[in-house]
Structures are given as structure tokens and as C-alpha cells.
């Protein structure tokens, strides 16, 4: 494990996902890999898991499947910017429409995070009810490795809550319900496809462990974020890291988070009474195929008028308050909510014991990666 890390190293680790180097990727992809399922079985298992998760996620969280946009109007300000430094921007294009007399400047969504909150009101979801989507997106600024692609599929979900629900306990209760669904999907796949059972691929734990980003830093003070996650997952194979976005004691957030969806500034208290911050977090697990950290979902209680303003002020983006999405939150027209995005291909890759995202998702990959996978007996869909 790398020891110790400079400030520059920690800063470089904050935003950009992926490995970033194909020489390093070749070392990570297993040399002794053989898929437990053949190509047709894999397709059947993908849809088995997909159907199970959609049905049970809706049941556990009282959600309804709804339609979701692939493109949005730039003027609406509802595209997900993914981070606060603008390094991962969306694909934009101009729709000339009627000889440019009624044009639209559009963007391909990067996620449905900000679309979902207004949709709760527009579709009439009351407190305790919500929506779930079969979301597709494009993220052009990702490095294409074994578990990042420019094509993104997620179960993006959102649920209406009250002001009293904006607590750490409510967040944890919701996380446990999601974990129950993921664990159930694993068992469904193992029961239907016994070839997935193998001693070297242990099952997910029954319970997920919660740890705050501030405690994780205290536990591994010299390590950058990704290595802290790797270290904890080698001890505890499934964790929910709380408070992602708040600046920690080393002067950096655990990871950069956009200022206008998850709430990462609200003060909270740890179980032993210490002050903490943030009502959001990530589910991460240990992947026994790749022997790496594996993120499944990012989620959180969303900003209210007070925390939206505070977070935009901290990030120097107060001008965003003039956008329709932000105006809706500030006026109270947009309901309070909790929500998140569960990576579909990420989840399939984990539960079906695949070495590469391309085994369960059809997208574009560079030739260097496809040739690398072929040498390692990894069948990438095209």
C-alpha cells in the first residue's frame, strides 16, 4: 500500500474516476479469468437481476417506474454536473428546429439527479412515495477502464420526504433497504445460476457497515481517498461512506460532489456523540474478481433552501440560483427528497462475477482495451 501521500496526490485523487493508464489496467485485469456463465447465460442473468432489482427496489422504497429523459434543455439547468469543478461536462448540441426560428440548445444527460426532484411534484408523488427510472446517460470525460464507460445505465430513484426525515437515521434506514434488495438479487442469481457459486467469490455480507468519511480519514490519515476506500474494504467488504463532499481535517473533501443535489454540509452527530457533517454517501464493496474497490451507488438526502445556498456559496456558484431548478428548491415548490443512482452495469458486473463492465454492457471501447481483454479471456460486448 502506498505510504504516505502528498497534498498534490490527495488533490489529484478527488474527482477524476477510473485508473487513467492502460499499462496499470493490464496489471489489474486478472490473468486466470474464466467467466462462470457463457454468453447467452450472461444475457439471461442480466435480465433476471434487472427485473428483481427494479421490482424489489420499488417495493422496499414505495417507488413507481417512470419514463426519464435522455436529453434536456440547457436553459432548465437540470443536467447533472457530477462534480463542482466542471471537469466532467455534458455533451451539448444545437437543435435548429424550424430553420432556427425556434431553436433548442440541448444536452445529453449525465444522470437524472436534478430532473427527478421536479418530477416528483409534476407526477404527483406525495410524502413517502417516489419514482424509479431505467436511466441511460453519456459521460464523455471518463477514462475507459474495467468499470468505467462513457455509456452509463442506472436505476435513478427519488422519494418525497418531510423536513423531519432529513436525518442520518433516515438515511441509514434507506441504505439498509437498498442493501436488502442488492443482497436479494445476489441470492436470486446464485439460485438460478449455480455456476456462480465459488469459494473464491464470497457472497456479500448480510449487513452493510456505516463509516463516516471523517472517521475513514482518521483511520488512514496518510492515504488518498481511493486507497482509504481500498484499505477499509479489505477489512470490511461492504461499507456506506457518509459525508462525501464536506471538507475534512486534511483540508480536502473525501471526493468532490456537486453543490446542488446531495446535502453534504448539514451538521450531524456520530453514534458516540462527535460532531460530523453530511446526509449523503456511497455504497462500496470489495470485488473478489478484480481485487479492487467497487462502487455501486451514490445517494443522499437532497439539499433544502438553506443548504443549497450554503453549498453554492462554498463552491462559488451562487449565480446558479437564477436557474429554474434552483429557483424551485429555494421557493419550496420542489419537494424535499432523498434519492440516488444505482449503477446497473456495475451491479451486474459484481453479481455475475465479471472482470469487465463490457461483459454486461454494450458500448464503445478503444482498440487497446479490446485487445487487452481478448488476451485475458474477457469477452467484451460490441
N, C-alpha and C positions, 0 to 999 in steps of 0.2 A: 504494500500500500504506500502511496506517495506521502512523503514526510519532508518538512512541513510545506505549506503553500504560501506564496507571496500574495500581497494585496492585489497585484495585477492578475494573478492566477484566479483569485476568487472573483474578481470583477468579470473576467472573461467567461466564467462559468455560469453567469446569471441568466442569460437569455437564450442564446442560440441552441436549439436542440440538435441531437444527432452527434455522431462521432467526429465527423468532419475530415476524415482521412481514410482513403481506401486501403492503404497499407495497414493501418490499425484495424480496419474492418476485417481484413482477411485473417488476422490473428484471432478475432473474436468468433467468427463463424466456425462451428465445430467441424473437425476433420473425420469424425467417426459417425456422422449423421445418417440415419435411415428413417424416413417417415413411417410412423406407425400405421397410417392409413394410406391406401393408394389414392389416385387422383379422383376417381368417382366417389369413393367413400368420403374423401375430404369434402367434396361438394355437398353430399348428403348431410354430413356432420355440421357444416357451416349453417345450413338452414334449420337443422334441429336446434342448435344453440341459439340462433337468432330468434326463432319463434318462442322458445322457452323464456328468454330474457325479456322480450317485449311483453309477453303475456303476464309474466310474474312481476315485472317492474311496475306495470300498470296496476296490478292488484295490490302490491305492497304499499305503493305511494298514492293510490287513488288517482291514477292518470288515465287519459284517453289519447290514443294515437291520432295525430292530426297531420295535415299537409304542412310542408315547410319550404321556404323559398331557396332556390339555387342562386338567384341574382337579386340584388337590391338596389334601390335608387341612392346615389351618393348623398343627395340632399337630406335624406332621412336620418343619416348618422347612426344607423343601426348595425353596421358591419362590425365584426369583432376584430379589434386591432391586435389581439393576442398578448401584447406587452405594452409597456409605457414609453419605449424609446423609439418606436416607429421603424424598427429594423425589419420587421416581417409584415410588409404591406400587402394589401389585396390586389388582385388583377382587376384593372378597370378598363372599360371600353365605352365608346360613344355610340348610341343608337340614334341615327339621323332622323328617322321617323317623319314621314310627310315632308320629304325634301328639306329636312332640318328646320321646319317651321314649328314643330312640337317635339324637340329632341329630348332624350334622356341620357344622362351620364350614369352608367351603371357599374356595379362591381360584383364579382363572383364572391359569394360568402366565404369567410374563413371559419366561421362557426355560426350557430344560430343564437348565440348567447343573448344578445340585446334585442333580437326580434321576438324572443319568447315572452318577455315581460309585457309588452303592449298586447301581445296575442292573448294573454290570459284574460284581459279585460274585454277585448274585441270578441272573443269566443264565449264569454260569459262564465268563466270558471270562478266559482266562489272560494271562500276560505276552506282549506283542506282538500281542494281539488286542483288538478293540474293537467298538463299536456305532455306528451312524449312524441318525439319525431324520429323518423328514419332519415337523418340528415346526411347530405353529401356536400363536400366543400373542396376547395383547392387552396393549397398553401405553397406558393411558388418559391419561398425563400428557405425551405427546409433542405438540409443535406440529406441525400437519399441513401440511407444505410439499411440495416436489417429490420429496424422497427419504426422508421420514418419514411413517409412517402409524400408526394405533393398532392395525392388524392386522399381525402380524409372522409371516413364514414363514422358517424357517432349516433348513439341514442342521446340526443339533446332533449332534456326534460326540464320542466319548470312547474312549481307548485305554489299556489297562493297561500300566504301566511298572515298572521297578525303581528302587531308590534311586540306582543308578549312572547311570541315564538322566536324572536331574534336573540337566541341564547346558545351557548355552547352545548348545553344538554340537548336542545332540539336538533342541532347539527349532528351530534353523535348518534342520536336515535335514528336519524335518517340514514346516516352512513351504515349503521348496523343492518338496516332493512335492505340496502343495496348489496351489502356483503352477503346477506342471506340468499339473494337472488343469484349472485355470481357463484356462490358455493353450490346452490341447487343446480345451476346449469352445468357445472363440472360433473356432478353426480349423474345427471341425465346423459351426458356424453359418455361417461365411463360405463354406464349400464347398457347403452345402445351399441357402443363400440368397444368391446372388451380389450381389443388390441391396444387401447390407450393406457391400460393398466401396466405399470412397470415400476420396479423398485427404485430405479434411478430417477424417476419423476414423481416425487412425493405429492400427495394431494394437498390442496390448500388447507390451512388451519380452519377449525370451526369458528374461531373468533378473530376479529381484527384488533390490532393493538393501536392505541392512540398515543401519539407523541407530539409535543409542540416543537415547532421549528427552533424556538429559543432553547429548549432543552436539548435538542439534537446538536446544536452548535456547542453548547456547554459540554456535551459528551465527546465531541470530536472537534475541538477548537482549532486545530491546525489544518483541517481538511476543507477543500472546497465543497460546494453543495452536492454535486453528483457523487463524490466519494463519501460524503457523510451518509447519503442515502444507501450507497452500496454497503457501507460498513454496518448500518443498522439492520439491513435486510439479511445479512449473513448471520446475524444473531436472532432476528425475529422475521420470519418470512413474509409477513403481510402487515403493513402499517398504514395508518392515516396520519399524515403530517399536517398539523394545524398551524394556521397563521402565516400563510405564504404571501409575501408582499410587504409586510411590516419590516422596517429596518432593525436588524438585530444588533447585539452588543459589539460585533466586529465592524459595524458601520455599513453592512450590506444586507439587503433582504435575502431570504433563502432563495428566492427566484423572483425575477421581475414579473409583476402582474399588472394588467390594465387597471386604471383608476376608476372605471365607470361600471363595473359589474359586481365582482365579489367585494365583500366588506373585509378589509384587512387592517382597519385601524381601531375598531371598537375594542375598548378595554375588556378583558375577561380575567378570570381568576383560575389558577390551576387547582387540581384536586387537593393539593397540600397548602393552598392559600396564597400562592405567589402571583403577583400581577403579570398578566400576559396580554396579547393583542391578537385580534383576528377571529373571524367567524367563517373561515374557509379552509380548504386543504385539498390534498391529493391522496388517492389510494395507490400505493405502490406494493409490488410483490417481488419475490425472488423468482427469476425464471431459470428452472433447472436445465433447460436445453442450451440457452446462450450463456448461462452463468453470469447474468447481469441483472441490474435493477430493471423493473418493467412497470411503467406507469399505465394504469387502467382508466382512471377518471380524475378529472379536476372538477371541483364543485364548491358551493358555498352559499351562505345566506347573502342576498344581494344588498347593495347599498341602499340606504334611505336618503332623504334630502340632506340631512346633516352630514352623513359620512361621504356622500357623493361630493359635496362641496369641499370637505376636508381633504379627500384624496386627490381631487383635481388641483387643489391649491398646493399640495405637497409635490405634485408632479408637474406643476407649471402649465396646466391645461384648462384653466378656468374659462377660457373662451368657448370651450365645448358646451357650456351651459346654454348657449344660444341655439343648439341643435334640438330638433323636435324630440328625440328620445330622452335627452337630458331634461328638457322642459317638463316632460310628462312625469318624471320622477320628482322633480322639485315642486311641482304643483300638487302632487298627491293623486293625480289622475291615474298614473300607473300603479298597480297594486304592489304591495310588499311581497317578496317571494324568496324561495330557495330554489336552486337549480344546479345543473351540471351537465357535463358531457361524458358519456362512457364510450371509449373507443371500441368500435365494433371489431375491426380487423385486429387490433391489439388484443382484445379478449379472445377472439378465435385463435389467434396465434398461440396464446398461452394455453388455453384449454385443450387444443388439439395437438399440443406438443410439437409445434413447428419451429424451425430455426430462422425463418424469414417471413416478413409480412407479405411478401409477394406470393407465398404459397396459399394464401386465403383471400387475396385482393388483387383485382386486375387493374393495373395502372402502367405508367411508363417508368422504365429503369434505364440507366446508362449501360452501354455495352460492357464496360469494365466490371460492373456489378453482376450482370447476367453471366458473363464468362466465369467469374469467380464462383458464383453459385453452382454452375454446371460442374465445375471441378470438384465441388464438395457434395455432390449428390443432392442438391437442393433444386427442386422443380419450381421455377418462378412462372406464374401465370402471365400470359400475354394476350 
